[in-house]
Each structure stands twice: as structure tokens, then as C-alpha cells.
Amino acid sequence: MTARLQDKVCLITGAGSGIGEASALLFAREGARVAVVDIDHAAALRTVERIHADGGEADARRVDVSDPADTETCARWVVERFGRVDVLFNNAGISGVGDVFETDPDLFDRVMAVNVRGVYLMTRAVAGRMIEGGGGSIINMSSCIAQMGLARRVSYSASKGAVLSMTKSMQVDLAPHGIRVNALMPGTIFTPFVEKYLMSSYPDREQGLAAIRARQLGGELGRPEDVAQAALYLASDESRFMMAAGFIIDGGVTGGR
């Protein structure tokens, strides 16, 4: 049976941990050559080591997705290293905790810089090279929060709503070039990202976990692998007819409201 991403070159941002790491490992197992990108170079190298130990092909690079020069250099590096780029998974992101009063302008701007500007800059750097290669798939990390209200998430929800809207606009522009653009919209996935959120948002970690679980229809948080499987589908040719879509993987949070 042919691997689902056989010989595809996949660039994944934020691939040093969490959903990005799980996706990099899964993509490599499915035959992809993976460009592992993260602002934490040591974490990116650890992901590459795990891929190599599993018999896959990957290389790592430190990239700040909010920096235009970094993203352009990264796109050039991927093509020089692997020959082309078939899949871009814009996964890198940061959280922002606070309501409209608690969130100072610097935090708001930082969240938007990474979560929105980062998607724009990486896509801008990669899309032209993807067109030269005959097309491909771009996956943007949004969130189910783009479709629902959640307390003390004013910056984060603004960023993820923007990513969803940007995905739809990008798709209109890039469809004539054979590029599909879709968004993932996960709910609460148990990653280091969420662990940090628990520590910053609740006086007691277990109380925080209980509050989050109470929002889930199944009573449990998702795993990075749950979202990685959805990313794999969007990266593969199996999703050839899926365009400008928001793919919800949220354990029923939005469906239960």
C-alpha cells in the first residue's frame, strides 16, 4: 500500500512540540520529507531525531514566522534542501490570556504578529515556490474559538478568527494555481501550549483541567495525534476537493452549544 504522502515535501511550522511535532512524525511515517521549523531550534532538532530514528527523512531550521526575512530565507532553504515544497502547514502559534481590560496592547500585538502575520508571511514566502512546482496544499491553524465565545481570550480569538477569514481569501486567490487552502479548527488539545495556559489561567491545575473537560461532550481533551490525523488528510491528495474549509476537531464543543 502506497504511503499517503509518498515523496511529498512538507514544511511544518511550530513542529518542535505538540500538534506540530505529532504531525511531523505522522507525515514522515506516511512517506513525506519534512522540513521541521520552530523558533526553538533545539526542539525542532529533537523532532528531527525522532523522525530519523523511525526511518524517515527530515531537517530542522530555526524560524521566527513573524519576521519577513526569516520566512523568505526558510522558503528558499526548503527548496534548496528538498527540491520543492508540496505542503505548508502553518501551525506555529502562541496563546493570549485576558479579557479586553486585562490584555495590554503589547500582548495583543504579539499574538496577532505570530498567529496572523506569521501565517501571512509564511504563505507569502512559500506560495510562489509552490506554484512553480505545480500546486500543493496549505493548512492554516485556526481554532474552534473562531466560531464561539470563550472568556478571557480576546487576543487569541481575534487571531484565530482572522486566520479562518484569511484562509478563505487565500483560497480564492490561489485556486487558479492549483493550491488548496484549508484551516484546522481544533478544540482544547492537551499539549505544552495548553499546559502553559492552565498554569497562567487557574490557581489550581486540576481545577482548570476539570473546567476544560466540562466543555467537552465526551468529557476528555483531545490529543495532538487527533489533529495530526486531520492535517494528514488535508495534506494528502485524498482531500483534493476540499477548499476554503474550516475542519473542526473539537470533541463536540461547538456542536454541543
C-alpha positions as CSV (number, residue, x, y, z in Angstrom):
1,M,0.0,0.0,0.0
2,T,1.4,3.4,-1.0
3,A,2.1,5.9,1.8
4,R,-0.4,8.7,1.8
5,L,2.3,11.4,1.4
6,Q,4.9,9.5,-0.5
7,D,7.7,11.8,-1.6
8,K,5.8,15.0,-0.8
9,V,7.9,17.8,0.8
10,C,6.0,19.2,3.8
11,L,7.0,22.3,5.7
12,I,5.5,22.4,9.2
13,T,6.0,25.5,11.5
14,G,5.8,25.1,15.3
15,A,7.0,21.5,14.7
16,G,9.1,21.3,17.9
17,S,6.2,20.2,20.1
18,G,2.5,19.5,20.4
19,I,0.4,19.3,17.2
20,G,3.3,20.3,15.0
21,E,5.6,17.6,16.4
22,A,2.8,14.9,16.1
23,S,2.1,16.0,12.5
24,A,5.8,15.9,11.5
25,L,6.2,12.4,12.9
26,L,3.0,11.2,11.2
27,F,3.8,12.9,7.9
28,A,7.2,11.3,7.8
29,R,5.7,7.8,8.5
30,E,3.4,8.4,5.6
31,G,6.4,9.0,3.2
32,A,6.9,12.7,3.4
33,R,10.2,14.5,3.6
34,V,9.6,17.0,6.4
35,A,11.1,20.5,7.0
36,V,10.7,20.9,10.7
37,V,10.5,24.6,11.6
38,D,10.3,26.1,15.1
39,I,11.5,29.2,16.9
40,D,13.0,26.8,19.4
41,H,15.8,25.2,17.3
42,A,16.6,22.6,20.0
43,A,13.0,21.4,20.0
44,A,13.0,21.2,16.2
45,L,16.2,19.1,16.3
46,R,14.6,16.7,18.7
47,T,11.6,16.2,16.4
48,V,14.1,15.5,13.5
49,E,15.9,13.0,15.7
50,R,12.7,11.1,16.4
51,I,11.9,11.1,12.6
52,H,15.3,9.8,11.8
53,A,15.0,7.1,14.5
54,D,11.8,6.0,12.8
55,G,13.5,5.8,9.4
56,G,12.1,9.0,8.0
57,E,13.7,12.0,6.3
58,A,13.7,15.4,7.8
59,D,15.7,18.5,8.5
60,A,15.3,21.4,11.0
61,R,15.6,25.1,10.9
62,R,15.0,27.9,13.4
63,V,12.5,30.4,12.1
64,D,10.6,33.3,13.6
65,V,7.4,33.2,11.5
66,S,6.7,36.9,12.3
67,D,9.9,38.0,10.6
68,P,9.7,38.6,6.8
69,A,13.4,37.9,6.3
70,D,13.3,34.7,8.3
71,T,10.3,33.3,6.4
72,E,11.8,34.2,3.0
73,T,15.1,32.5,3.9
74,C,13.2,29.5,5.2
75,A,11.2,29.1,2.0
76,R,14.4,29.3,0.0
77,W,16.1,26.8,2.2
78,V,13.3,24.2,1.9
79,V,13.5,24.3,-1.9
80,E,17.3,24.1,-1.9
81,R,17.3,21.3,0.7
82,F,14.4,19.2,-0.7
83,G,13.9,20.4,-4.3
84,R,10.4,21.8,-3.9
85,V,7.5,22.3,-1.4
86,D,4.2,20.5,-1.7
87,V,2.6,21.2,1.7
88,L,2.8,24.1,4.0
89,F,1.3,23.6,7.5
90,N,1.1,27.0,9.2
91,N,0.9,25.5,12.7
92,A,3.0,27.9,14.8
93,G,1.1,30.0,17.3
94,I,1.0,31.5,20.8
95,S,-1.7,32.0,23.3
96,G,-3.1,35.2,24.8
97,V,-4.9,35.1,28.1
98,G,-7.0,38.0,29.2
99,D,-10.3,39.9,28.6
100,V,-10.4,43.3,26.8
101,F,-9.3,45.1,30.0
102,E,-6.6,42.6,31.1
103,T,-5.0,42.4,27.6
104,D,-2.5,45.1,27.1
105,P,-1.7,46.4,23.6
106,D,1.7,44.7,23.5
107,L,0.3,41.3,24.2
108,F,-2.5,41.8,21.6
109,D,0.1,42.8,19.0
110,R,2.4,39.9,19.8
111,V,-0.4,37.3,19.5
112,M,-1.5,38.9,16.2
113,A,2.1,39.0,14.9
114,V,2.7,35.3,15.4
115,N,-0.8,33.8,14.8
116,V,-1.9,36.0,11.9
117,R,1.1,37.8,10.4
118,G,3.1,34.5,10.7
119,V,0.5,32.7,8.5
120,Y,0.5,35.5,6.0
121,L,4.3,35.8,5.8
122,M,5.0,32.0,5.6
123,T,2.3,31.7,2.9
124,R,3.7,34.7,1.0
125,A,7.2,33.2,1.0
126,V,6.1,29.7,0.1
127,A,3.2,30.0,-2.3
128,G,5.2,31.3,-5.3
129,R,7.6,28.3,-5.0
130,M,4.6,26.0,-4.6
131,I,3.1,27.4,-7.8
132,E,6.4,26.8,-9.6
133,G,6.2,23.2,-8.5
134,G,2.6,22.7,-9.9
135,G,0.5,23.4,-6.8
136,G,0.0,22.0,-3.4
137,S,-1.8,22.2,-0.1
138,I,-1.7,24.9,2.5
139,I,-3.1,24.2,6.0
140,N,-3.6,27.0,8.4
141,M,-4.1,26.6,12.1
142,S,-7.3,28.3,13.3
143,S,-9.4,27.2,16.2
144,C,-13.0,26.4,17.1
145,I,-12.8,29.6,19.1
146,A,-13.3,31.4,15.8
147,Q,-16.9,30.3,16.0
148,M,-17.7,30.6,19.6
149,G,-17.2,32.9,22.6
150,L,-14.7,32.0,25.3
151,A,-13.9,34.1,28.4
152,R,-10.6,35.9,28.6
153,R,-9.4,35.1,25.1
154,V,-9.8,38.4,23.3
155,S,-6.5,38.4,21.5
156,Y,-6.4,34.7,20.8
157,S,-9.9,34.6,19.4
158,A,-9.3,37.7,17.3
159,S,-6.2,35.9,15.8
160,K,-7.9,32.7,15.1
161,G,-11.0,34.3,13.5
162,A,-8.6,36.3,11.3
163,V,-6.8,33.1,10.2
164,L,-10.1,31.5,9.2
165,S,-11.1,34.5,7.1
166,M,-7.7,34.8,5.6
167,T,-7.8,31.1,4.6
168,K,-11.0,31.7,2.6
169,S,-9.5,34.8,0.9
170,M,-6.2,33.0,0.1
171,Q,-8.1,30.1,-1.4
172,V,-9.9,32.4,-3.9
173,D,-6.5,33.8,-5.0
174,L,-4.6,30.6,-5.1
175,A,-7.2,28.2,-6.5
176,P,-6.2,29.1,-10.2
177,H,-2.7,28.0,-9.4
178,G,-3.6,24.5,-8.2
179,I,-3.2,25.3,-4.5
180,R,-5.8,24.2,-1.9
181,V,-6.0,26.3,1.3
182,N,-7.9,25.0,4.3
183,A,-8.0,25.6,8.1
184,L,-7.9,23.3,11.0
185,M,-10.2,24.3,13.9
186,P,-9.3,22.2,16.9
187,G,-10.8,22.5,20.4
188,T,-8.7,22.1,23.5
189,I,-5.8,19.7,22.8
190,F,-3.6,18.6,25.6
191,T,-0.2,20.0,24.5
192,P,2.6,22.1,26.2
193,F,0.6,25.0,24.9
194,V,-2.4,24.1,27.0
195,E,-0.3,23.2,30.0
196,K,1.1,26.7,30.0
197,Y,-2.5,28.1,29.7
198,L,-3.6,26.0,32.7
199,M,-0.7,27.5,34.8
200,S,-1.5,31.1,33.7
201,S,-5.3,30.9,33.9
202,Y,-6.2,28.9,37.0
203,P,-4.9,28.9,40.6
204,D,-5.1,25.1,40.6
205,R,-4.1,23.0,37.6
206,E,-6.6,20.2,38.3
207,Q,-9.4,22.7,38.8
208,G,-8.5,24.1,35.4
209,L,-8.5,20.6,33.8
210,A,-11.9,19.9,35.2
211,A,-13.3,23.1,33.9
212,I,-12.0,22.4,30.4
213,R,-13.2,18.8,30.4
214,A,-16.7,20.0,31.4
215,R,-16.9,21.8,28.0
216,Q,-16.3,18.6,26.1
217,L,-19.2,16.4,25.1
218,G,-17.1,13.3,25.6
219,G,-15.5,14.7,28.8
220,E,-11.9,14.4,27.6
221,L,-9.4,16.6,25.9
222,G,-8.0,15.9,22.5
223,R,-4.5,14.6,21.8
224,P,-2.0,16.1,19.3
225,E,-2.4,12.9,17.3
226,D,-6.1,13.6,16.8
227,V,-5.4,16.9,15.0
228,A,-2.4,15.4,13.2
229,Q,-4.7,12.9,11.5
230,A,-6.8,15.7,10.2
231,A,-3.8,17.6,9.0
232,L,-2.6,14.4,7.2
233,Y,-5.9,14.2,5.3
234,L,-5.6,17.9,4.2
235,A,-2.0,17.4,3.2
236,S,-2.8,14.3,1.1
237,D,-4.4,14.1,-2.3
238,E,-7.5,12.5,-0.6
239,S,-8.7,16.0,0.2
240,R,-8.4,17.3,-3.4
241,F,-12.0,18.5,-3.4
242,M,-11.7,20.3,-0.1
243,M,-11.1,24.1,-0.4
244,A,-11.5,27.1,1.8
245,A,-12.9,24.9,4.6
246,G,-12.7,25.0,8.3
247,F,-12.1,21.5,9.6
248,I,-13.5,21.2,13.1
249,I,-11.8,18.7,15.5
250,D,-13.1,19.9,18.9
251,G,-14.6,17.0,20.8
252,G,-18.1,18.4,20.3
253,V,-17.5,21.8,22.0
254,T,-19.1,23.8,19.2
255,G,-21.7,21.1,18.3
256,G,-22.9,20.9,21.9
257,R,-23.8,24.6,22.1
